[in-house]
Amino acid sequence: MLWMIGALVAAQASEATAIDAAMAQSITGWNAGQVDRFLEVYSDAPETSFVAGEGLVRGKPAMKARYQTRYSFDDPAKRGVLTIERLDYRPLGRGYALYIGRYTLSYPDGHTASGPTSVVFHHEAGGWKIIADHSS
């Protein structure tokens, strides 16, 4: 029985590491000004959702349009440098996990924008993908 608990803990640590790596790749895309690379961490499923102050957005095409409207991916000074600190990670059952973090956008003029984010990941054929994102 003890070996089963150890195996479960090891599997959860491996999942958290894989999810951290997926988030890091997304952040790298943002900071490089590559919106498509930033969005690679999101599932292609049409019901994939993003919720922020202005409401619910479904699907990567709508999410991409939202990000391109709100941020200038061609201008780092307007896009900001993104960092995310993981605050919590919880498995939600086979192939699902909750990631809670704090994002920060830092701008060259010294101001920052920061807030909480909670995302639900699903393990798909292409790896861990976000299926629901709530950021404020």
C-alpha positions in Angstrom: 0.0 0.0 0.0 2.8 2.4 0.8 4.4 1.8 -2.6 1.1 2.8 -4.2 1.1 6.1 -2.4 4.7 6.8 -3.4 3.9 6.0 -7.0 0.9 8.4 -6.9 3.0 11.2 -5.4 5.7 10.6 -8.1 3.1 10.7 -10.9 1.6 13.9 -9.5 5.1 15.5 -9.3 5.8 14.5 -12.9 2.4 15.9 -14.1 3.1 19.2 -12.3 6.6 19.4 -13.9 5.1 18.8 -17.4 2.4 21.5 -16.8 5.1 23.9 -15.5 7.0 23.2 -18.7 3.9 23.9 -20.9 3.3 27.2 -19.1 7.0 28.1 -19.5 6.7 27.5 -23.3 3.6 29.7 -23.4 5.3 32.5 -21.5 8.3 32.3 -23.9 5.9 32.8 -26.8 4.4 35.8 -25.1 7.7 37.4 -24.4 8.9 36.7 -28.0 5.8 38.5 -29.3 4.5 35.3 -30.9 0.8 35.1 -30.1 0.3 31.7 -31.7 3.2 30.2 -29.7 1.7 31.8 -26.5 -1.7 30.1 -27.3 -0.2 26.6 -28.1 -0.8 25.7 -24.4 -4.6 26.0 -25.0 -6.7 23.1 -26.3 -8.0 23.3 -29.9 -11.4 22.1 -28.7 -14.1 24.7 -29.6 -15.4 24.7 -26.0 -12.0 25.8 -24.6 -12.8 28.9 -22.5 -11.2 32.1 -21.2 -12.9 34.2 -18.6 -11.8 37.7 -17.7 -13.4 41.0 -16.6 -15.1 41.5 -20.0 -16.7 38.1 -20.0 -16.5 34.6 -21.5 -14.5 33.8 -24.7 -14.7 30.4 -26.3 -12.2 28.8 -28.7 -8.6 29.7 -29.7 -9.6 31.9 -32.6 -11.7 34.2 -30.4 -9.0 34.1 -27.7 -6.4 35.1 -30.3 -8.5 38.0 -31.5 -9.0 39.2 -27.9 -5.3 39.1 -27.1 -4.4 40.9 -30.4 -6.9 43.6 -29.7 -5.7 44.2 -26.1 -2.0 43.8 -26.6 0.5 44.8 -29.2 2.5 41.7 -29.9 4.8 43.7 -32.3 5.8 46.2 -29.6 7.4 44.8 -26.4 6.9 48.1 -24.6 3.1 47.7 -25.1 2.9 43.9 -24.6 5.0 43.8 -21.5 7.1 40.9 -20.1 5.1 38.1 -18.7 5.9 36.0 -15.7 3.7 33.5 -13.8 4.3 32.2 -10.3 2.6 28.9 -9.6 0.8 29.1 -6.3 -1.0 25.8 -6.3 -1.3 22.6 -8.3 -4.0 19.9 -7.8 -4.8 16.8 -9.8 -8.5 16.7 -10.6 -8.7 13.1 -11.6 -7.2 11.0 -14.4 -5.9 13.4 -17.0 -7.1 16.7 -15.4 -5.3 19.2 -13.2 -5.9 22.6 -11.6 -3.1 25.2 -11.8 -3.4 28.4 -9.8 -0.9 31.2 -10.3 -0.2 34.9 -10.3 0.7 36.5 -13.6 2.6 39.7 -13.8 3.2 41.9 -16.8 6.1 44.2 -16.4 6.5 47.2 -18.7 9.6 49.3 -19.5 8.2 52.4 -17.9 8.2 50.6 -14.5 4.5 49.9 -14.1 3.1 46.4 -13.7 -0.2 44.6 -14.1 -0.7 41.5 -12.0 -3.5 39.2 -10.9 -4.6 35.7 -10.2 -5.2 33.0 -12.8 -6.7 29.6 -12.4 -6.6 27.2 -15.3 -7.8 23.6 -15.8 -5.5 21.4 -17.8 -6.5 18.2 -19.7 -3.9 15.7 -20.9 -4.5 15.4 -24.6 -2.6 13.6 -27.4 -0.4 16.8 -27.8 0.4 17.0 -24.1 -1.1 19.0 -21.3 -3.5 21.7 -22.6 -5.6 24.4 -21.0 -9.3 23.8 -21.4 -10.5 26.6 -19.0 -8.8 29.8 -18.0 -10.0 32.4 -15.5 -7.7 35.4 -15.1 -8.4 38.7 -13.4 
